Amino acid sequence: MSENVYIIGVGMIKFGKYLEKSIKVLTGEALDEVFKDSGLSGKDIEAAWFSNTGWGMYTFQHSIRGQVALTANGMDRIAVTNVENACASGSTALHSAWTAVKAGLYDCALALGVEKLYDEDRVKVMKSFMAGTDVEEVTAMMEKWQKEGQNGEAGEAKTRTDQAGEKKTGGHSVFMDFYAAGARAHMQKFGSTQRQLAVIAAKAHNNSTLNPKAQYTFPMTVDEVMADRPVSFPLTRAMCAPIGDGAAAAIICSENFLKRHGVARAVKIRASVLKSGSRTGVNDISQRASREAYEKAGMGPEDIHMLEVHDATAFGEMVQIEALGFCPEGEGGIYAESGATALSGKTPVNPSGGLIARGHPIGASGLAQIFELVTQLRGEAGMRQVERHRTAMTENGGGTLGNGEAAMTVHILEKLG
């Protein structure tokens, strides 16, 4: 059993839209990046966890995705495990690799996430997001909404779709409706505002201008975010993560491997936690996962210098900084408006630009969070470098079940020295 587990290499390609590139090609590009960063090669990797959610739906490549993508890039004969856990897939791959190294099964392992979401068929893209829900329940719910709308009632789903301006073709995924409903409930209960959501989104877009690997690299003001195309009230397009492609990877190792190879710039994984949601009652998955991570790391929110959280929409960041304990419940918007989450603030959140601006190719997103925080902890983030950078935390949620996420990981990292 390894007492400590370390991240010794990270790699990520620029997120964007790559119609001309295959999953195999994107995998190879991420491998090149992570091996260059670590100084290692495929020969050093004993096992790999491969994260992807959509390859099968788009091209029917099911079952052995990791073996297909990795052997096409010269990595064969090792143990390969395929990971699919909705938007938490990438971080679940890392947690799985961490578990195996921690248990002493391997000394050096790879977690790699790749996704191609962008397609000229927008309807297919939007339908693919349904896989992250209980499809039977959500289909019945949407049919009910549609029936209410056809009967002349003010069906909520119909209203929201009309606001998106793309009723016939599907202007946004079902998740945007879920997030919007959560945001409206938060506004009603706590008095949070659409402008506070815009503050969060503008911060994300402005951070991304300093991140050359982000999908979006243009700045936005709060007013510009507010004025952007409505998606599902109170969310505008600029408050929502875009559709795109990408790949990211991390290599982790045991204490013995680190000592033998003398790898510099390692980052310690202080805690790695994976939890599932609940169908009934209040889904407190964020609280459960973060509290366990704090206990394992021997830390609290006051000890964390920066975060990358799952902001598929701006409301995602607002509610997560509350649930993770960085401000009281209901005050996430106030906390953001205070400047506490800015790059120069008390606890910078999503210095990469987050899912909103860095991009959200589902299978790669959790590992992109790891890439950002490892880069920050090493002091290598350039113009977006956070001043205090000894500790960092990620929260990566996946899918929807009941009133919250179906899966979630939390990682706490610490730089050495």
VENZI-V613610 format. One record per residue. N is the residue number from 1. RES is the residue in one small letter. PSI is psi in radians with two decimals (* if undefined). NEAR is the number of other ideal C-beta (glycine too) atoms within 12 Angstrom. Layout:
{{N,RES,PSI,NEAR} {N,RES,PSI,NEAR}}
//
This chain:
{{1,m,2.31,16} {2,s,2.19,28} {3,e,-0.77,16} {4,n,2.62,27} {5,v,2.45,43} {6,y,2.64,42} {7,i,2.12,49} {8,i,0.02,43} {9,g,2.47,45} {10,v,2.65,45} {11,g,2.58,40} {12,m,2.42,46} {13,i,2.89,40} {14,k,2.21,32} {15,f,2.51,49} {16,g,-2.55,32} {17,k,2.06,24} {18,y,1.20,28} {19,l,-0.56,18} {20,e,-0.14,11} {21,k,2.51,24} {22,s,2.96,24} {23,i,-0.69,39} {24,k,-0.73,30} {25,v,-0.80,22} {26,l,-0.64,43} {27,t,-0.82,46} {28,g,-0.67,28} {29,e,-0.70,33} {30,a,-0.68,51} {31,l,-0.77,40} {32,d,-0.75,24} {33,e,-0.79,31} {34,v,-0.58,43} {35,f,-0.65,30} {36,k,-0.71,18} {37,d,-0.68,30} {38,s,-0.34,35} {39,g,0.20,17} {40,l,-3.11,32} {41,s,3.08,20} {42,g,-0.45,28} {43,k,-0.37,14} {44,d,-0.27,28} {45,i,2.17,40} {46,e,-0.46,28} {47,a,2.70,34} {48,a,2.53,45} {49,w,2.13,44} {50,f,2.10,52} {51,s,2.21,54} {52,n,2.52,52} {53,t,-0.46,43} {54,g,-0.13,38} {55,w,-0.74,36} {56,g,-0.72,22} {57,m,-0.58,28} {58,y,-0.68,29} {59,t,0.11,18} {60,f,0.34,11} {61,q,1.56,25} {62,h,-3.14,18} {63,s,-1.00,15} {64,i,0.76,18} {65,r,-0.83,41} {66,g,-0.74,40} {67,q,-0.71,25} {68,v,-0.85,27} {69,a,-0.70,39} {70,l,-0.73,35} {71,t,-0.50,22} {72,a,-0.28,23} {73,n,0.44,33} {74,g,0.12,19} {75,m,1.78,33} {76,d,3.00,18} {77,r,0.00,15} {78,i,2.92,24} {79,a,2.19,24} {80,v,2.23,33} {81,t,2.26,32} {82,n,2.33,32} {83,v,2.22,39} {84,e,1.94,35} {85,n,0.82,40} {86,a,-2.49,42} {87,c,-0.23,47} {88,a,0.23,48} {89,s,-0.82,50} {90,g,-0.79,54} {91,s,-0.48,53} {92,t,-0.64,47} {93,a,-0.76,49} {94,l,-0.78,53} {95,h,-0.70,43} {96,s,-0.75,41} {97,a,-0.72,49} {98,w,-0.77,42} {99,t,-0.78,29} {100,a,-0.71,31} {101,v,-0.73,40} {102,k,-0.66,28} {103,a,-0.16,18} {104,g,0.19,18} {105,l,-0.61,21} {106,y,2.73,33} {107,d,-0.40,32} {108,c,2.16,41} {109,a,2.76,46} {110,l,2.38,53} {111,a,2.18,57} {112,l,2.30,60} {113,g,2.33,61} {114,v,2.45,54} {115,e,2.45,51} {116,k,1.80,42} {117,l,-0.53,43} {118,y,2.31,30} {119,d,2.60,23} {120,e,-0.37,11} {121,d,1.63,17} {122,r,-0.57,21} {123,v,-0.75,18} {124,k,-0.70,22} {125,v,-0.86,31} {126,m,-0.69,27} {127,k,-0.54,25} {128,s,-0.47,32} {129,f,-0.35,36} {130,m,-0.44,30} {131,a,-0.31,32} {132,g,0.31,34} {133,t,3.03,30} {134,d,1.70,20} {135,v,-0.73,19} {136,e,-0.78,11} {137,e,-0.76,17} {138,v,-0.66,27} {139,t,-0.77,17} {140,a,-0.70,14} {141,m,-0.78,24} {142,m,-0.62,27} {143,e,-0.65,16} {144,k,-0.80,19} {145,w,-0.77,25} {146,q,-0.73,19} {147,k,-0.73,16} {148,e,-0.70,18} {149,g,-0.70,21} {150,q,-0.45,13} {151,n,0.10,12} {152,g,0.05,9} {153,e,2.83,15} {154,a,1.13,13} {155,g,2.25,23} {156,e,-0.75,24} {157,a,-0.72,32} {158,k,-0.76,24} {159,t,-0.79,22} {160,r,-0.70,35} {161,t,-0.67,31} {162,d,-0.67,20} {163,q,-0.58,25} {164,a,-0.32,31} {165,g,0.15,18} {166,e,0.93,22} {167,k,-0.73,18} {168,k,-0.57,12} {169,t,-0.19,16} {170,g,1.63,28} {171,g,-0.28,28} {172,h,2.87,38} {173,s,2.85,42} {174,v,-0.46,35} {175,f,-0.55,39} {176,m,-0.62,40} {177,d,-0.69,39} {178,f,-0.83,41} {179,y,-0.72,42} {180,a,-0.72,38} {181,a,-0.72,28} {182,g,-0.70,36} {183,a,-0.74,41} {184,r,-0.68,25} {185,a,-0.67,18} {186,h,-0.74,31} {187,m,-0.73,26} {188,q,-0.69,14} {189,k,-0.69,15} {190,f,-0.18,24} {191,g,0.27,15} {192,s,2.82,34} {193,t,2.81,26} {194,q,-0.59,32} {195,r,-0.62,27} {196,q,-0.66,37} {197,l,-0.66,44} {198,a,-0.62,37} {199,v,-0.78,38} {200,i,-0.80,55} {201,a,-0.72,52} {202,a,-0.70,39} {203,k,-0.78,47} {204,a,-0.82,55} {205,h,-0.68,43} {206,n,-0.64,36} {207,n,-0.69,45} {208,s,-0.38,40} {209,t,-0.33,25} {210,l,0.07,31} {211,n,1.80,37} {212,p,-0.24,22} {213,k,0.05,36} {214,a,2.62,39} {215,q,-0.76,38} {216,y,2.32,37} {217,t,0.60,26} {218,f,2.51,22} {219,p,2.77,22} {220,m,2.47,32} {221,t,2.91,19} {222,v,-0.74,29} {223,d,-0.65,16} {224,e,-0.68,20} {225,v,-0.77,37} {226,m,-0.63,28} {227,a,-0.08,19} {228,d,2.95,26} {229,r,2.27,21} {230,p,2.45,28} {231,v,-1.03,38} {232,s,1.90,37} {233,f,2.34,27} {234,p,0.27,38} {235,l,2.32,45} {236,t,2.95,38} {237,r,-0.71,32} {238,a,-0.22,38} {239,m,0.01,49} {240,c,2.54,45} {241,a,2.50,47} {242,p,2.95,38} {243,i,2.35,39} {244,g,-3.12,36} {245,d,2.78,42} {246,g,3.04,49} {247,a,2.50,50} {248,a,2.71,56} {249,a,2.75,55} {250,a,2.49,59} {251,i,2.26,53} {252,i,2.75,53} {253,c,2.93,41} {254,s,2.97,35} {255,e,-0.73,26} {256,n,-0.75,20} {257,f,-0.75,31} {258,l,-0.76,32} {259,k,-0.70,17} {260,r,-0.67,15} {261,h,-0.22,23} {262,g,0.66,13} {263,v,2.19,28} {264,a,2.89,18} {265,r,0.51,25} {266,a,2.66,35} {267,v,2.33,43} {268,k,2.39,33} {269,i,1.83,49} {270,r,-0.51,34} {271,a,2.50,36} {272,s,2.05,41} {273,v,2.38,38} {274,l,2.26,36} {275,k,2.80,34} {276,s,2.76,26} {277,g,-2.92,33} {278,s,2.59,20} {279,r,-0.44,16} {280,t,2.64,11} {281,g,-2.79,12} {282,v,2.22,16} {283,n,1.77,29} {284,d,0.58,26} {285,i,-0.69,40} {286,s,-0.76,38} {287,q,-0.77,28} {288,r,-0.79,27} {289,a,-0.78,43} {290,s,-0.68,39} {291,r,-0.69,24} {292,e,-0.70,24} {293,a,-0.76,40} {294,y,-0.75,28} {295,e,-0.77,17} {296,k,-0.65,21} {297,a,-0.25,27} {298,g,0.63,13} {299,m,3.01,27} {300,g,3.09,19} {301,p,-0.59,33} {302,e,-0.28,15} {303,d,-0.10,24} {304,i,2.24,40} {305,h,-0.40,32} {306,m,2.80,46} {307,l,2.65,44} {308,e,2.03,55} {309,v,2.86,54} {310,h,1.65,52} {311,d,1.13,48} {312,a,-0.46,50} {313,t,2.92,45} {314,a,-0.55,56} {315,f,-0.55,47} {316,g,-0.78,50} {317,e,-0.76,49} {318,m,-0.86,51} {319,v,-0.50,47} {320,q,-0.63,47} {321,i,-0.41,47} {322,e,-0.89,35} {323,a,-0.55,38} {324,l,-0.08,45} {325,g,0.29,30} {326,f,-0.25,39} {327,c,2.85,31} {328,p,2.72,16} {329,e,2.34,25} {330,g,-0.12,22} {331,e,0.30,25} {332,g,-0.70,42} {333,g,-0.71,36} {334,i,-0.73,26} {335,y,-0.75,36} {336,a,-0.76,42} {337,e,-0.50,25} {338,s,-0.24,21} {339,g,0.04,18} {340,a,-0.48,27} {341,t,0.02,44} {342,a,2.91,27} {343,l,-0.62,34} {344,s,0.15,19} {345,g,-3.07,28} {346,k,-0.80,25} {347,t,1.53,37} {348,p,2.35,41} {349,v,2.26,51} {350,n,1.01,55} {351,p,-0.35,46} {352,s,-0.32,54} {353,g,-0.17,46} {354,g,-3.06,52} {355,l,-0.57,53} {356,i,-0.69,50} {357,a,-0.64,44} {358,r,-0.58,46} {359,g,2.86,45} {360,h,1.07,51} {361,p,1.82,47} {362,i,-0.94,55} {363,g,-0.30,54} {364,a,-0.21,56} {365,s,-0.78,58} {366,g,-0.62,54} {367,l,-0.44,58} {368,a,-0.63,58} {369,q,-0.78,49} {370,i,-0.74,50} {371,f,-0.81,51} {372,e,-0.82,53} {373,l,-0.60,50} {374,v,-0.75,46} {375,t,-0.75,40} {376,q,-0.82,41} {377,l,-0.50,41} {378,r,-0.18,30} {379,g,0.52,20} {380,e,0.37,22} {381,a,0.08,30} {382,g,-2.30,20} {383,m,-0.34,16} {384,r,0.24,37} {385,q,2.25,25} {386,v,2.37,39} {387,e,-0.94,19} {388,r,2.08,22} {389,h,0.95,29} {390,r,-0.60,26} {391,t,2.70,35} {392,a,2.79,47} {393,m,2.45,51} {394,t,2.57,55} {395,e,2.17,54} {396,n,1.91,57} {397,g,2.73,52} {398,g,2.28,46} {399,g,3.11,38} {400,t,2.30,40} {401,l,2.15,30} {402,g,-2.18,22} {403,n,0.22,21} {404,g,-2.80,34} {405,e,2.60,44} {406,a,-0.56,32} {407,a,2.67,39} {408,m,2.45,46} {409,t,2.63,51} {410,v,2.27,51} {411,h,2.43,53} {412,i,2.22,43} {413,l,2.69,47} {414,e,2.38,33} {415,k,2.71,30} {416,l,2.74,24} {417,g,*,12}}
//
